[in-house]
Amino acid sequence: MKRVRLALAGLALLGACGGEQATPNPYPAEAKASFNEGCPAGDPVCDCTWDSITRAMTYEDYREAMRTSLREGLLDTRLAKASAECKE
């Protein structure tokens, strides 16, 4: 019974970081490298956030969201949600 509870807890944690989609959308390695310049790989919050982003939006949507953020100072709600969920 203890193993079942641990497995369920693990699935809940993965679900919290997993976003809306079962598998991540494909992203070029350069996108992850760029993300990791500001949020280092290996940090649990950063890894969770990247996983959530890649599941919540396509690379094209991500690029446009980043352009909009730089141009207008507005953060796409999917990016904000990914970050907030992983920091909880």
C-alpha positions as CSV (number, residue, x, y, z in Angstrom):
1,M,0.0,0.0,0.0
2,K,2.9,2.4,0.8
3,R,4.3,1.8,-2.7
4,V,1.0,2.6,-4.3
5,R,0.8,5.9,-2.3
6,L,4.3,6.8,-3.3
7,A,3.6,6.0,-7.0
8,L,0.5,8.2,-6.9
9,A,2.4,11.0,-5.3
10,G,5.0,10.7,-8.0
11,L,2.4,10.9,-10.7
12,A,0.8,13.9,-9.1
13,L,4.2,15.7,-9.1
14,L,4.7,14.8,-12.7
15,G,1.2,16.0,-13.6
16,A,1.9,19.3,-11.9
17,C,4.9,19.8,-14.1
18,G,3.5,18.2,-17.2
19,G,1.2,20.9,-18.7
20,E,-1.7,20.1,-20.9
21,Q,0.0,17.6,-23.3
22,A,1.3,14.1,-22.7
23,T,4.5,14.6,-24.7
24,P,6.5,17.8,-25.2
25,N,6.4,19.6,-28.5
26,P,9.7,19.5,-30.4
27,Y,12.0,22.4,-29.7
28,P,15.5,23.1,-31.1
29,A,18.4,22.5,-28.7
30,E,19.3,26.2,-29.1
31,A,15.9,27.2,-27.5
32,K,16.6,25.1,-24.4
33,A,20.2,26.4,-24.2
34,S,18.9,30.0,-24.4
35,F,16.3,29.3,-21.7
36,N,19.0,27.7,-19.5
37,E,21.1,30.9,-19.7
38,G,18.6,32.5,-17.4
39,C,17.3,29.4,-15.6
40,P,19.9,26.7,-15.2
41,A,19.4,23.1,-16.2
42,G,19.3,20.8,-13.2
43,D,17.4,23.3,-11.1
44,P,14.1,21.6,-10.3
45,V,12.0,24.7,-10.9
46,C,13.7,25.5,-14.1
47,D,13.4,21.9,-15.4
48,C,9.7,21.8,-14.5
49,T,9.1,25.2,-16.1
50,W,10.8,24.1,-19.4
51,D,8.8,20.9,-19.4
52,S,5.6,22.8,-18.8
53,I,6.4,25.3,-21.6
54,T,7.2,22.6,-24.1
55,R,4.0,20.8,-23.4
56,A,1.8,23.9,-23.3
57,M,2.9,25.6,-26.5
58,T,4.7,24.9,-29.8
59,Y,8.1,26.3,-30.5
60,E,6.6,28.8,-32.9
61,D,4.2,30.0,-30.2
62,Y,7.0,30.2,-27.7
63,R,9.1,32.3,-30.1
64,E,6.2,34.7,-30.7
65,A,5.5,34.9,-27.0
66,M,9.2,35.8,-26.3
67,R,9.1,38.5,-29.1
68,T,6.0,40.0,-27.7
69,S,7.4,40.0,-24.2
70,L,10.6,41.8,-25.3
71,R,8.7,44.2,-27.6
72,E,5.7,45.0,-25.4
73,G,6.6,43.8,-22.0
74,L,3.7,41.4,-21.9
75,L,4.2,37.9,-20.7
76,D,2.1,35.2,-22.4
77,T,-0.2,33.6,-19.8
78,R,1.0,30.1,-20.7
79,L,4.6,31.1,-19.8
80,A,3.4,32.8,-16.6
81,K,1.3,29.7,-15.7
82,A,4.2,27.3,-16.3
83,S,6.5,29.3,-14.1
84,A,4.0,29.8,-11.3
85,E,2.9,26.2,-11.2
86,C,6.5,25.0,-10.8
87,K,7.3,27.5,-8.1
88,E,4.5,26.2,-5.9
